[in-house]
């Protein structure tokens, strides 16, 4: 069977989990002998997906067979068959890693593993001018979680008229506190609207979690907030996010 679980120190993985059970098999045999139900075009079925159930039976002489699981009218494994399989005393024999679903950094920080290149997209589509109101109005935060992204050319976003833009892949994450937060907030709040085109290549960026603020850590050092519109950050403010 396929399972998704955390692997100590190495993130979250999709694993092929080979399990064995030695019985009793009375309930399972009865469930497998049941006929599949005929489909009904008038029946409303829920749009749910289910991982295929594959079991192999081995007799005392070592002969094996892989039985078909009886299906209900919606084409899903019958409930009695699922219950009989789940009730067996399974034990894991081997676990094989198939693919990593989340990195250790993602698990520990809560940052998304990938992030759209929202600043480059905003610059490409030009949906409107930025305002001048503070990006962090009211009482400034005392801590800020920073999720840092490098450009991943294998994960691209197509933008009409601007070609292909590389999405961001999470590299590191940290939490800013104290004077660093105060300097960053002051610099971002003072950032004026962008007035010209950026002649630098697409740049890595950082996302300030839960704030909706994204900042380029290289290139033209632009920022974008949930309010929309690009603003110009001075290099010293952007450098606070590079750690």
N, CA and C of each residue as an Amber inpcrd file, in Angstrom:
protein
   729
   0.8360000  -1.1800000   0.0000000   0.0000000   0.0000000   0.0000000
   0.8780000   1.2400000   0.0000000   0.2930000   2.3750000  -0.3970000
   1.0150000   3.6440000  -0.4260000   0.5850000   4.4790000   0.7680000
   1.5610000   4.9430000   1.5350000   1.2780000   5.7850000   2.6930000
   2.1520000   7.0270000   2.6250000   1.7180000   8.0770000   3.3010000
   2.5000000   9.3040000   3.4140000   2.7890000   9.5300000   4.8890000
   4.0750000   9.6410000   5.2360000   4.4270000   9.8010000   6.6430000
   5.7450000  10.5550000   6.7740000   5.9510000  11.1180000   7.9470000
   7.1890000  11.8410000   8.2290000   8.3130000  10.8420000   8.4880000
   9.4830000  11.1550000   7.9490000  10.6850000  10.3720000   8.1860000
  11.6180000  11.2200000   9.0360000  12.0230000  10.7230000  10.1690000
  12.7980000  11.5030000  11.1340000  13.9810000  12.2020000  10.4660000
  13.9850000  13.5360000  10.5360000  15.0890000  14.3320000  10.0130000
  15.1190000  14.4840000   8.5110000  14.1410000  13.9160000   7.7850000
  14.1950000  13.9680000   6.3230000  12.8380000  14.2970000   5.7110000
  12.0130000  15.0330000   6.4080000  10.7670000  15.5080000   5.8390000
   9.6840000  14.4530000   5.7610000   8.7800000  14.6650000   4.8400000
   7.6180000  13.7880000   4.6590000   7.7390000  13.0780000   3.3190000
   7.4570000  11.7700000   3.3160000   7.6550000  10.9670000   2.1190000
   6.4140000  10.1460000   1.7880000   6.2270000   9.9030000   0.4850000
   5.2780000   8.8980000   0.0280000   6.0370000   7.5790000   0.0040000
   5.5210000   6.5920000   0.7090000   6.2110000   5.3240000   0.8590000
   5.3660000   4.1860000   0.3160000   6.0390000   3.2160000  -0.2830000
   5.3760000   1.9560000  -0.6330000   5.5680000   1.0310000   0.5600000
   4.4750000   0.7630000   1.2560000   4.5130000   0.0180000   2.5120000
   4.0130000  -1.4040000   2.2600000   4.9350000  -2.3590000   2.2790000
   4.5590000  -3.7580000   2.0960000   4.2410000  -4.3610000   3.4610000
   3.0080000  -4.8380000   3.5980000   2.5670000  -5.3970000   4.8710000
   2.1110000  -6.8450000   4.6950000   2.1520000  -7.5930000   5.7990000
   1.6910000  -8.9810000   5.7830000   0.7810000  -9.2340000   6.9780000
  -0.1550000 -10.1420000   6.7700000  -1.0450000 -10.5770000   7.8450000
  -1.2100000 -12.0900000   7.7300000  -1.3360000 -12.7610000   8.8780000
  -1.4240000 -14.2280000   8.8830000  -2.8170000 -14.7330000   9.2510000
  -3.8060000 -13.8790000   9.1890000  -5.1860000 -14.3060000   9.4390000
  -5.6520000 -13.9870000  10.8530000  -6.8640000 -14.4070000  11.1850000
  -7.7680000 -15.2800000  10.4230000  -8.4000000 -14.5640000   9.2290000
  -8.7200000 -15.3410000   8.1700000  -9.1830000 -14.7720000   6.9070000
 -10.6530000 -15.0840000   6.5880000 -11.3890000 -15.5990000   7.5590000
 -12.7730000 -16.0010000   7.2720000 -13.5990000 -14.8250000   6.7440000
 -13.5570000 -13.6850000   7.4380000 -14.3520000 -12.5240000   7.0210000
 -13.8860000 -12.0010000   5.6700000 -12.5670000 -12.0310000   5.4410000
 -12.0310000 -11.5510000   4.1650000 -12.4940000 -12.4450000   3.0170000
 -12.4360000 -13.7630000   3.2040000 -12.8480000 -14.6820000   2.1440000
 -14.3210000 -14.4830000   1.8040000 -15.1660000 -14.3320000   2.8310000
 -16.5930000 -14.1020000   2.5670000 -16.7990000 -12.8080000   1.7820000
 -16.0680000 -11.7600000   2.1560000 -16.2180000 -10.4640000   1.4700000
 -15.7350000 -10.5470000   0.0270000 -14.6500000 -11.2990000  -0.2290000
 -14.1150000 -11.4060000  -1.5910000 -15.0110000 -12.2340000  -2.4970000
 -15.7920000 -13.1190000  -1.9210000 -16.6860000 -13.9570000  -2.7210000
 -17.9630000 -13.2290000  -3.1190000 -18.2070000 -12.0800000  -2.5180000
 -19.4170000 -11.3240000  -2.8580000 -19.3020000 -10.7920000  -4.2810000
 -20.3980000 -10.7810000  -5.0350000 -20.3420000 -10.2540000  -6.4080000
 -20.2740000  -8.7320000  -6.4050000 -19.6810000  -8.1710000  -7.4290000
 -19.6900000  -6.7120000  -7.5880000 -21.1000000  -6.2680000  -7.9590000
 -21.4810000  -5.0930000  -7.4820000 -22.8000000  -4.5550000  -7.7790000
 -22.7890000  -3.9130000  -9.1610000 -23.9110000  -3.9650000  -9.8240000
 -24.0170000  -3.3650000 -11.1500000 -24.1920000  -1.8690000 -11.0190000
 -23.5260000  -1.1100000 -11.9080000 -23.6370000   0.3380000 -11.8920000
 -25.0230000   0.7950000 -12.3010000 -25.3930000   1.9620000 -11.8200000
 -26.7000000   2.5380000 -12.1270000 -26.4890000   3.9750000 -12.5620000
 -26.8150000   4.2810000 -13.8260000 -26.5860000   5.6230000 -14.3710000
 -27.3780000   6.6820000 -13.6150000 -28.4590000   6.2590000 -12.9530000
 -29.2820000   7.2220000 -12.2220000 -28.7660000   7.4770000 -10.8070000
 -27.8270000   6.6650000 -10.3690000 -27.3110000   6.8050000  -9.0100000
 -26.3160000   7.9500000  -8.9340000 -26.4260000   8.7820000  -7.9090000
 -25.5000000   9.8940000  -7.7020000 -24.3460000   9.3980000  -6.8360000
 -23.1350000   9.4780000  -7.3780000 -21.9410000   9.0390000  -6.6500000
 -21.0930000  10.2420000  -6.2850000 -20.5130000  10.2000000  -5.1040000
 -19.6550000  11.2970000  -4.6670000 -18.3630000  11.2920000  -5.4650000
 -17.8360000  12.4940000  -5.7410000 -16.6100000  12.6220000  -6.5360000
 -15.3970000  12.4830000  -5.6290000 -15.1640000  11.2720000  -5.1460000
 -14.0250000  11.0110000  -4.2650000 -13.0750000  10.0440000  -4.9560000
 -11.8040000  10.2050000  -4.6510000 -10.8080000   9.2890000  -5.1690000
 -10.3860000   8.3160000  -4.0800000  -9.9160000   7.1560000  -4.4690000
  -9.4710000   6.1500000  -3.5000000  -8.2610000   5.4380000  -4.0680000
  -7.2450000   5.2800000  -3.2210000  -6.0580000   4.5400000  -3.6420000
  -6.4570000   3.0970000  -3.9040000  -6.0710000   2.5260000  -5.0590000
  -6.4430000   1.1350000  -5.3550000  -5.9930000   0.1780000  -4.2480000
  -6.8620000  -0.7520000  -3.9080000  -6.5380000  -1.7590000  -2.9000000
  -6.0370000  -3.0140000  -3.6190000  -4.8070000  -3.3880000  -3.3270000
  -4.2090000  -4.5770000  -3.9470000  -3.6970000  -5.4830000  -2.8330000
  -4.2240000  -6.6970000  -2.7780000  -3.7420000  -7.6700000  -1.8040000
  -3.3540000  -8.9460000  -2.5490000  -2.3930000  -9.6520000  -1.9980000
  -1.9520000 -10.9230000  -2.5680000  -2.1430000 -12.0140000  -1.5210000
  -2.8140000 -13.0820000  -1.8990000  -3.0500000 -14.1980000  -0.9940000
  -2.0700000 -15.3170000  -1.3070000  -1.4870000 -15.8970000  -0.2610000
  -0.5270000 -16.9890000  -0.4180000  -1.0120000 -18.1940000   0.3780000
  -1.0920000 -19.3710000  -0.2740000  -1.5620000 -20.5540000   0.4440000
  -0.3980000 -21.2900000   1.0920000  -0.6950000 -22.4240000   1.7160000
   0.3270000 -23.1730000   2.4580000   1.4280000 -23.7080000   1.5590000
   1.1350000 -23.8630000   0.2660000   2.1440000 -24.3800000  -0.6700000
   2.9370000 -23.2590000  -1.3410000   2.6770000 -22.0050000  -0.9430000
   3.4150000 -20.8880000  -1.5100000   2.8320000 -20.3280000  -2.7820000
   1.6860000 -20.8420000  -3.2020000   1.0440000 -20.3260000  -4.4070000
   0.3280000 -19.0170000  -4.0930000   0.3980000 -18.0770000  -5.0220000
  -0.1730000 -16.7540000  -4.7660000  -1.2440000 -16.4100000  -5.7910000
  -2.1440000 -15.5470000  -5.3660000  -3.1620000 -15.0010000  -6.2640000
  -3.5040000 -13.5970000  -5.7960000  -3.8400000 -12.7550000  -6.7480000
  -4.2280000 -11.3760000  -6.4250000  -5.7010000 -11.2070000  -6.7860000
  -6.5790000 -11.3100000  -5.8140000  -8.0130000 -11.2760000  -6.1150000
  -8.5050000  -9.8760000  -6.4440000  -9.5520000  -9.8140000  -7.2600000
 -10.2210000  -8.5410000  -7.5180000 -11.1040000  -8.2140000  -6.3120000
 -11.1200000  -6.9530000  -5.9210000 -11.9490000  -6.5330000  -4.7960000
 -13.3470000  -6.2180000  -5.3180000 -14.4010000  -6.8420000  -4.7830000
 -15.7690000  -6.5470000  -5.2530000 -16.0730000  -5.0580000  -5.1430000
 -16.7730000  -4.5310000  -6.1470000 -17.0570000  -3.1020000  -6.1890000
 -18.5300000  -2.8300000  -5.9010000 -18.7780000  -1.6170000  -5.3910000
 -20.1570000  -1.1920000  -5.1920000 -20.6730000  -0.5320000  -6.4660000
 -21.8700000   0.0360000  -6.4250000 -22.4790000   0.5970000  -7.6300000
 -21.7510000   1.8260000  -8.1640000 -20.9020000   2.4180000  -7.3540000
 -20.1280000   3.5860000  -7.7940000 -18.7250000   3.2040000  -8.2580000
 -18.4350000   1.9010000  -8.2960000 -17.1320000   1.4560000  -8.7650000
 -16.0480000   1.4870000  -7.7160000 -16.4350000   1.6440000  -6.4360000
 -15.4670000   1.6620000  -5.3400000 -15.4720000   0.3140000  -4.6280000
 -14.3710000  -0.0260000  -3.9430000 -14.3490000  -1.2910000  -3.2030000
 -15.4950000  -1.3380000  -2.1900000 -16.1630000  -2.4860000  -2.1220000
 -17.2960000  -2.6140000  -1.2050000 -16.8480000  -2.4220000   0.2450000
 -17.7330000  -1.8480000   1.0320000 -17.3970000  -1.5260000   2.4160000
 -17.0130000  -2.7690000   3.2220000 -17.7280000  -3.8770000   3.0550000
 -17.4170000  -5.0800000   3.8220000 -16.0170000  -5.5890000   3.4940000
 -15.6210000  -5.4600000   2.2190000 -14.2810000  -5.8900000   1.8300000
 -13.2280000  -4.9960000   2.4700000 -13.4690000  -3.6740000   2.4430000
 -12.5190000  -2.7470000   3.0640000 -12.3970000  -3.0200000   4.5600000
 -13.5250000  -3.2310000   5.2140000 -13.5050000  -3.4790000   6.6550000
 -12.7730000  -4.7760000   6.9950000 -12.9940000  -5.8240000   6.1810000
 -12.3260000  -7.1050000   6.4300000 -10.8170000  -6.9800000   6.2660000
 -10.3900000  -6.2010000   5.2690000  -8.9500000  -5.9940000   5.0460000
  -8.3470000  -5.1840000   6.1830000  -9.0270000  -4.1180000   6.5880000
  -8.5100000  -3.2610000   7.6540000  -8.4510000  -3.9870000   9.0010000
  -9.3410000  -4.9730000   9.2080000  -9.4030000  -5.6570000  10.4980000
  -8.2880000  -6.6800000  10.6970000  -7.5670000  -7.0240000   9.6390000
  -6.5020000  -8.0120000   9.7620000  -5.3170000  -7.4570000  10.5660000
  -4.5840000  -8.3140000  11.2620000  -3.4350000  -7.8590000  12.0720000
  -2.1980000  -7.6280000  11.1970000  -2.1820000  -6.5180000  10.4750000
  -1.1030000  -6.2340000   9.5410000   0.1890000  -5.8620000  10.2690000
   1.3080000  -6.2490000   9.6860000   2.6210000  -5.7930000  10.1630000
   3.4620000  -5.4030000   8.9520000   4.2170000  -4.3290000   9.1000000
   5.0460000  -3.8320000   7.9990000   6.2790000  -4.7120000   7.8100000
   6.5190000  -5.0950000   6.5550000   7.6940000  -5.8990000   6.2210000
   8.7960000  -5.0150000   5.6470000   8.4540000  -4.1840000   4.6680000
   9.4220000  -3.2560000   4.0790000   8.7340000  -1.9270000   3.7680000
   9.5020000  -0.8610000   3.8070000   9.0460000   0.4560000   3.3810000
  10.0300000   0.9940000   2.3550000   9.5200000   1.3640000   1.1820000
  10.3650000   1.8880000   0.1150000   9.9540000   3.3190000  -0.1900000
  10.9110000   4.2310000  -0.1720000  10.6020000   5.6310000  -0.4610000
  10.3060000   5.8110000  -1.9460000   9.1760000   6.4570000  -2.2340000
   8.7820000   6.7090000  -3.6150000   9.1450000   8.1280000  -4.0120000
   8.6720000   9.1210000  -3.2490000   9.0210000  10.5160000  -3.5140000
   8.7920000  11.3350000  -2.2550000   9.5640000  12.3990000  -2.1300000
   9.4040000  13.2890000  -0.9800000   8.2570000  14.2510000  -1.2580000
   7.3200000  14.3570000  -0.3420000   6.1750000  15.2530000  -0.5000000
   6.3950000  16.5950000   0.1840000   7.1540000  16.6190000   1.2800000
   7.5070000  17.8710000   1.9490000   8.8980000  17.7340000   2.5570000
   9.6940000  18.7900000   2.4520000  11.0460000  18.7630000   3.0030000
  10.9930000  18.9520000   4.5200000  12.1160000  18.6970000   5.1570000
  12.1970000  18.9040000   6.6040000  11.9800000  20.3750000   6.9520000
  12.4860000  21.2720000   6.0980000  12.2880000  22.7020000   6.3320000
  10.8060000  23.0630000   6.2770000  10.0740000  22.4710000   5.3370000
   8.6330000  22.7170000   5.2570000   7.9300000  22.2570000   6.5260000
   8.2810000  21.0620000   7.0080000   7.6310000  20.5240000   8.1940000
   7.8960000  21.3910000   9.4160000   9.1450000  21.8120000   9.5750000
   9.5190000  22.5510000  10.7780000   9.0240000  23.9930000  10.7640000
   8.9500000  24.6040000   9.5800000   8.5970000  26.0230000   9.4870000
   7.1300000  26.2700000   9.1770000   6.5080000  25.3250000   8.4710000
   5.1460000  25.5610000   7.9900000   5.1070000  26.3650000   6.7040000
   6.2600000  26.7350000   6.1590000   6.3200000  27.4850000   4.8980000
   5.9620000  26.5620000   3.7280000   5.2770000  27.0730000   2.7080000
   5.0080000  26.2530000   1.5240000   6.3130000  25.8840000   0.8200000
   6.3480000  24.7070000   0.2510000   7.5600000  24.2730000  -0.4460000
   7.7940000  25.0200000  -1.7360000   6.7260000  25.4810000  -2.3800000
   6.8290000  26.2640000  -3.6100000   5.9720000  27.5210000  -3.4740000
   6.3470000  28.5430000  -4.2380000   5.6130000  29.8100000  -4.1800000
   5.6710000  30.4520000  -5.5620000   4.5370000  30.9400000  -6.0110000
   4.5000000  31.5880000  -7.3150000   5.3790000  32.8440000  -7.3220000
   5.9870000  33.1720000  -8.4670000   6.8020000  34.3870000  -8.5650000
   5.8980000  35.6140000  -8.6840000   5.2230000  35.9500000  -7.5970000
   4.1550000  36.9550000  -7.6570000   4.6740000  38.3470000  -8.0340000
   5.9010000  38.6780000  -7.6330000   6.4430000  39.9950000  -7.9920000
   6.6890000  40.0720000  -9.4930000   7.3070000  39.0400000 -10.0580000
   7.5590000  39.0300000 -11.5030000   6.2490000  39.0070000 -12.2780000
   5.2590000  38.2930000 -11.7670000   3.9570000  38.2580000 -12.4380000
   3.2990000  39.6330000 -12.3840000   3.3270000  40.2690000 -11.2190000
   2.7340000  41.6040000 -11.0850000   3.4060000  42.6010000 -12.0280000
   4.7360000  42.5160000 -12.1400000   5.4560000  43.4170000 -13.0360000
   5.0780000  43.1540000 -14.4860000   4.7970000  41.8890000 -14.8100000
   4.4750000  41.5340000 -16.1840000   3.0810000  41.9770000 -16.5940000
   2.1200000  41.8380000 -15.6790000   0.7340000  42.1470000 -16.0450000
   0.3550000  43.5930000 -15.7430000   1.0960000  44.2380000 -14.7980000
   0.8590000  45.6540000 -14.5110000  -0.5760000  45.9810000 -14.1820000
  -1.0950000  45.3890000 -13.1070000  -2.5090000  45.5410000 -12.8010000
  -2.8730000  46.8400000 -12.0860000  -1.9170000  47.6600000 -11.7620000
  -2.2720000  48.9240000 -11.1040000  -1.1310000  49.4650000 -10.2740000
  -1.2140000  50.7470000  -9.9740000  -0.1730000  51.4110000  -9.2020000
  -0.3000000  51.0630000  -7.7190000   0.8220000  51.0850000  -7.0440000
   0.8320000  50.7980000  -5.6120000   0.4330000  52.0350000  -4.8250000
  -0.1190000  51.7940000  -3.6470000  -0.4260000  52.8970000  -2.7550000
   0.7940000  53.2830000  -1.9450000   0.6160000  54.2040000  -1.0360000
   1.7250000  54.6600000  -0.1930000   1.4400000  54.4210000   1.2820000
   0.3250000  53.7470000   1.5770000  -0.0020000  53.4590000   2.9740000
   0.9930000  52.4530000   3.5360000   1.2390000  52.4660000   4.8590000
   2.1760000  51.5100000   5.4580000   1.7750000  50.0700000   5.1850000
   2.7580000  49.2250000   4.8950000   2.4780000  47.8140000   4.6860000
   2.1330000  47.1230000   6.0000000   2.6070000  47.6880000   7.1060000
   2.3050000  47.1660000   8.4380000   1.6810000  48.2910000   9.2620000
   0.4040000  48.5910000   9.0360000  -0.2470000  49.6740000   9.7770000
  -0.4700000  49.2950000  11.2410000  -0.6210000  50.3040000  12.0680000
  -0.8990000  50.0570000  13.4800000   0.3340000  49.6090000  14.2330000
   0.1270000  48.8500000  15.2890000   1.2280000  48.3830000  16.1260000
   2.0970000  47.4050000  15.3420000   3.3890000  47.6810000  15.2140000
   4.2540000  46.7960000  14.4260000   4.4020000  45.4390000  15.0990000
   4.6240000  44.3850000  14.3150000   4.8170000  43.0510000  14.9130000
   6.1330000  42.9840000  15.6770000   6.2030000  42.0740000  16.6190000
   7.4420000  41.8780000  17.3790000   8.2810000  40.7430000  16.8100000
   7.6450000  39.8510000  16.0510000   8.3610000  38.7620000  15.3700000
   7.7980000  38.6050000  13.9630000   8.6160000  38.1360000  13.0520000
   8.1900000  37.8680000  11.6860000   8.8790000  36.5830000  11.2080000
   8.0900000  35.6550000  10.7070000   8.6830000  34.4560000  10.1190000
   9.0120000  34.7260000   8.6620000  10.2240000  34.3820000   8.2670000
  10.7010000  34.6220000   6.9090000  10.8960000  33.2800000   6.2050000
  10.2090000  33.1120000   5.0730000  10.3800000  31.9250000   4.2310000
  11.1640000  32.3650000   2.9980000  12.3350000  31.7780000   2.7630000
  13.2000000  32.2070000   1.6570000  13.1030000  31.2210000   0.4920000
  13.0550000  31.8050000  -0.7180000  12.8690000  30.9950000  -1.9230000
  13.9280000  31.3190000  -2.9590000  14.4740000  30.2600000  -3.5550000
  15.3450000  30.4030000  -4.7150000  14.5180000  30.0980000  -5.9500000
  14.9970000  30.5100000  -7.1110000  14.2520000  30.2710000  -8.3450000
  14.4650000  28.8390000  -8.8150000  13.3590000  28.1870000  -9.1820000
  13.4060000  26.8030000  -9.6290000  12.9410000  26.7370000 -11.0810000
  13.8680000  26.6860000 -12.0370000  13.4830000  26.6790000 -13.4570000
  12.7000000  25.4440000 -13.8630000  12.7270000  24.3830000 -13.0540000
  11.9600000  23.1840000 -13.3880000  10.4810000  23.3480000 -13.0370000
  10.1550000  24.4090000 -12.3110000   8.7650000  24.6940000 -11.9630000
   8.4470000  26.0880000 -12.4760000   7.8180000  26.1560000 -13.6410000
   7.6530000  27.4360000 -14.3250000   6.1890000  27.8530000 -14.3940000
   6.0120000  29.1680000 -14.5550000   4.6910000  29.7590000 -14.7200000
   4.6810000  30.5160000 -16.0360000   3.7060000  30.2200000 -16.8780000
   3.5780000  30.9030000 -18.1590000   2.7210000  32.1580000 -17.9920000
   3.2570000  33.2980000 -18.4090000   2.5360000  34.5710000 -18.3380000
   2.4050000  35.1220000 -19.7490000   1.1940000  35.3600000 -20.1940000
   0.9570000  35.8360000 -21.5430000   1.7240000  37.1260000 -21.8180000
   2.5020000  37.1020000 -22.8660000   3.2610000  38.2800000 -23.2470000
   4.5990000  38.4210000 -22.5540000   4.8590000  37.5670000 -21.5340000
   6.1200000  37.6730000 -20.7950000   6.8890000  36.3640000 -20.7550000
   6.3820000  35.3500000 -21.4280000   7.1010000  34.0880000 -21.4870000
   7.0140000  33.3060000 -20.1880000   8.1120000  32.6220000 -19.8500000
   8.1520000  31.7200000 -18.7020000   8.8570000  32.3630000 -17.5260000
   8.2330000  32.2710000 -16.3630000   8.8210000  32.7670000 -15.1270000
   9.0510000  31.5860000 -14.1950000  10.1980000  31.5740000 -13.5240000
  10.5220000  30.4770000 -12.6090000   9.8120000  30.6860000 -11.2720000
   9.2030000  29.6270000 -10.7650000   8.5730000  29.6860000  -9.4510000
   9.6450000  29.5810000  -8.3700000   9.2570000  29.8380000  -7.1350000
  10.2030000  29.7840000  -6.0250000  10.1810000  28.4340000  -5.3300000
  11.3510000  27.9540000  -4.9340000  11.4720000  26.7210000  -4.1510000
  12.0680000  27.0580000  -2.7930000  11.4160000  26.6040000  -1.7290000
  11.8460000  26.9230000  -0.3680000  13.2540000  26.4090000  -0.1000000
  14.0920000  27.2880000   0.4610000  15.4530000  26.8840000   0.8190000
  15.6670000  26.9330000   2.3260000  15.3220000  28.0450000   2.9620000
  15.5010000  28.1820000   4.4040000  14.3460000  28.9840000   4.9880000
  14.2420000  28.9470000   6.2950000  13.2330000  29.7310000   7.0050000
  13.8050000  30.1450000   8.3500000  13.4130000  31.3150000   8.7930000
  13.8870000  31.8030000  10.0880000  12.8500000  32.7450000  10.6750000
  13.0350000  33.1050000  11.9310000  12.1440000  34.0470000  12.5970000
  12.9470000  35.2680000  13.0330000  12.5250000  36.4350000  12.5580000
  13.1710000  37.6840000  12.9510000  12.5420000  38.2080000  14.2340000
  13.3770000  38.7700000  15.1020000  12.8920000  39.3580000  16.3450000
  13.6380000  40.6500000  16.6240000  13.1530000  41.4070000  17.5820000
  13.8600000  42.5740000  18.0960000  14.1410000  43.6440000  17.0730000
  15.3450000  44.2440000  17.1270000  15.7000000  45.3670000  16.2510000
  15.5860000  45.0420000  14.7600000  15.8600000  43.7940000  14.3900000
  15.7830000  43.4280000  12.9670000  14.3610000  43.6010000  12.4410000
  13.3640000  43.2290000  13.2390000  11.9720000  43.4020000  12.8310000
  11.6480000  44.8810000  12.6980000  12.0970000  45.6860000  13.6660000
  11.8060000  47.1230000  13.6340000  12.4040000  47.7750000  12.3950000
  13.6490000  47.4290000  12.0590000  14.2920000  48.0080000  10.8770000
  13.5700000  47.5720000   9.6080000  13.2040000  46.2950000   9.5410000
  12.5270000  45.7790000   8.3480000  11.1700000  46.4520000   8.1550000
  10.3860000  46.5270000   9.2170000   9.0510000  47.1330000   9.1160000
   9.1540000  48.5970000   8.7200000  10.1040000  49.3100000   9.3000000
  10.2730000  50.7280000   8.9640000  10.6430000  50.8940000   7.4980000
  11.5550000  50.0410000   7.0120000  11.9630000  50.1330000   5.6120000
  10.8360000  49.7900000   4.6510000  10.0460000  48.7780000   4.9820000
   8.9400000  48.3960000   4.1120000   7.8320000  49.4390000   4.1240000
   7.5410000  49.9790000   5.2850000   6.4940000  51.0070000   5.3730000
   6.8660000  52.2610000   4.5920000   8.1660000  52.5250000   4.4880000
   8.6170000  53.7350000   3.7940000   8.8430000  53.5220000   2.3060000
   8.6750000  52.2960000   1.8320000   8.9650000  51.9970000   0.4270000
   7.9990000  52.7360000  -0.4990000   8.5250000  53.4980000  -1.4640000
   7.6570000  54.2130000  -2.4030000   7.2160000  53.2990000  -3.5500000
   6.2160000  53.6930000  -4.3170000   5.8030000  52.9020000  -5.4790000
   6.9290000  52.7980000  -6.5100000   6.9970000  51.6830000  -7.2070000
   7.9500000  51.5090000  -8.2980000   7.5320000  52.4120000  -9.4520000
   8.4960000  53.1330000 -10.0090000   8.1710000  54.0840000 -11.0770000
   8.7290000  53.6870000 -12.4410000   9.6670000  52.7460000 -12.4730000
  10.2650000  52.3580000 -13.7550000  10.3220000  50.8570000 -13.9270000
  10.8000000  50.4200000 -15.0750000  10.9380000  48.9960000 -15.3540000
  12.2020000  48.4590000 -14.6940000  12.1680000  47.1930000 -14.3530000
  13.3440000  46.5340000 -13.7830000  14.1480000  45.9120000 -14.9180000
  15.4390000  46.2500000 -14.9880000  16.2820000  45.6940000 -16.0470000
  17.1460000  44.5500000 -15.5320000  16.8240000  44.0410000 -14.3350000
  17.5730000  42.9310000 -13.7450000  16.8350000  41.6130000 -13.9840000
  17.5650000  40.5010000 -13.9930000  16.9090000  39.1960000 -14.1480000
  15.9810000  38.9130000 -12.9680000  15.0750000  37.9890000 -13.1690000
  14.1840000  37.5540000 -12.0990000  15.0160000  37.1590000 -10.8790000
  14.5750000  37.5410000  -9.6900000  15.3940000  37.3900000  -8.4880000
  14.7470000  36.4700000  -7.4550000  15.5790000  35.8610000  -6.5920000
  15.0320000  35.1260000  -5.4380000  14.2290000  36.0810000  -4.5570000
  13.4110000  35.5080000  -3.6740000  12.5630000  36.3710000  -2.8620000
  12.2830000  35.7310000  -1.5070000  11.7440000  36.5270000  -0.6150000
  11.3550000  36.0540000   0.7110000   9.8950000  36.3990000   0.9400000
   9.2120000  35.5400000   1.6520000   7.8110000  35.7470000   1.9930000
   7.7070000  35.9130000   3.5010000   7.0480000  36.9790000   3.9230000
   6.8180000  37.2000000   5.3480000   5.4940000  36.5230000   5.6960000
   5.5960000  35.3800000   6.3660000   4.4340000  34.5340000   6.6100000
   3.3290000  35.3010000   7.3310000   2.0940000  35.0350000   6.9310000
   0.8750000  35.5970000   7.5400000   0.7120000  37.0910000   7.3090000
   1.5700000  37.7030000   6.4980000   1.4560000  39.1480000   6.2760000
   1.0540000  39.4810000   4.8430000   1.2460000  38.5370000   3.9270000
   0.9660000  38.8120000   2.5250000   2.0160000  39.6620000   1.8510000
   3.1800000  39.8320000   2.4840000   4.2530000  40.6610000   1.9310000
   5.3500000  39.7680000   1.3550000   5.7490000  40.0570000   0.1060000
   6.8250000  39.3380000  -0.5730000   7.8780000  40.3610000  -0.9700000
   9.1560000  40.0170000  -0.7720000  10.2490000  40.9590000  -1.0400000
  11.3340000  40.2680000  -1.8530000  11.7800000  40.9060000  -2.9220000
  12.9230000  40.3860000  -3.6680000  14.1960000  40.6020000  -2.8520000
  14.9890000  39.5430000  -2.6970000  16.2410000  39.6550000  -1.9520000
  17.4200000  39.9340000  -2.8790000  17.1480000  40.1040000  -4.1580000
  18.1740000  40.4620000  -5.1300000  17.5260000  41.2570000  -6.2390000
  18.2450000  41.4110000  -7.3320000  17.6790000  42.1200000  -8.4770000
  17.2990000  43.5520000  -8.1550000  16.0430000  43.9010000  -8.3910000
  15.5780000  45.2780000  -8.2070000  15.0010000  45.5470000  -6.8260000
  14.9850000  44.5430000  -5.9450000  14.5260000  44.7290000  -4.5600000
  13.1300000  45.3630000  -4.4870000  12.1910000  44.7400000  -5.1890000
  10.8210000  45.2270000  -5.1250000  10.0400000  44.4260000  -4.0830000
   8.9220000  44.9800000  -3.6570000   8.0520000  44.2880000  -2.7170000
   6.6180000  44.3570000  -3.2020000   5.8400000  43.3650000  -2.7830000
   4.4320000  43.3010000  -3.1440000   3.6570000  42.8570000  -1.9200000
   2.5700000  43.5500000  -1.6340000   1.7320000  43.1800000  -0.4920000
   0.3790000  42.6980000  -0.9910000  -0.4560000  42.2580000  -0.0600000
  -1.7840000  41.7820000  -0.4200000  -2.6240000  42.8900000  -1.0450000
  -2.2770000  44.1430000  -0.7550000  -3.0210000  45.2740000  -1.3130000
  -2.7240000  45.4570000  -2.7980000  -1.6360000  44.8560000  -3.2860000
  -1.2810000  44.9510000  -4.7040000  -0.4030000  46.1480000  -5.0010000
   0.2110000  46.1270000  -6.1750000   1.0780000  47.2250000  -6.5850000
   2.4980000  47.0570000  -6.0670000   3.4780000  47.2450000  -6.9490000
   4.8790000  47.0770000  -6.5770000   5.4340000  48.3260000  -5.9150000
   6.2440000  48.1060000  -4.8770000   6.9220000  49.2110000  -4.2130000
   8.4130000  48.9220000  -4.1770000   9.2010000  50.0020000  -4.0640000
  10.6510000  49.8950000  -4.1730000  11.2920000  49.8610000  -2.7940000
  11.9880000  48.7660000  -2.4900000  12.6630000  48.6030000  -1.2020000
  14.1320000  48.9580000  -1.3650000  14.6950000  49.6500000  -0.3810000
  16.1250000  49.9500000  -0.4690000  16.9180000  48.6820000  -0.1640000
  18.1270000  48.5450000  -0.7570000  18.9200000  47.3180000  -0.5960000
  19.2020000  46.9530000   0.8570000  19.3820000  47.9500000   1.7330000
  19.6860000  47.6620000   3.1360000  18.5170000  46.9590000   3.8100000
  17.3060000  47.3750000   3.4700000  16.1170000  46.7200000   4.0520000
  15.9900000  45.2890000   3.5260000  16.1810000  45.1140000   2.2120000
  16.0960000  43.7710000   1.6300000  17.1550000  42.8520000   2.2030000
  18.3350000  43.3950000   2.5610000  19.4290000  42.5710000   3.0690000
  19.0870000  41.9640000   4.4230000  18.1770000  42.5660000   5.1550000
  17.7700000  42.0170000   6.4610000  17.1740000  40.6210000   6.2770000
  16.5740000  40.3780000   5.1180000  15.8830000  39.1120000   4.8840000
  16.7970000  38.0020000   4.3820000  18.0280000  38.3240000   4.0620000
  18.9250000  37.3090000   3.5170000  19.5920000  36.4920000   4.6040000
  19.4820000  36.9510000   5.8410000  20.0470000  36.2040000   6.9610000
  21.5520000  36.1400000   6.8990000
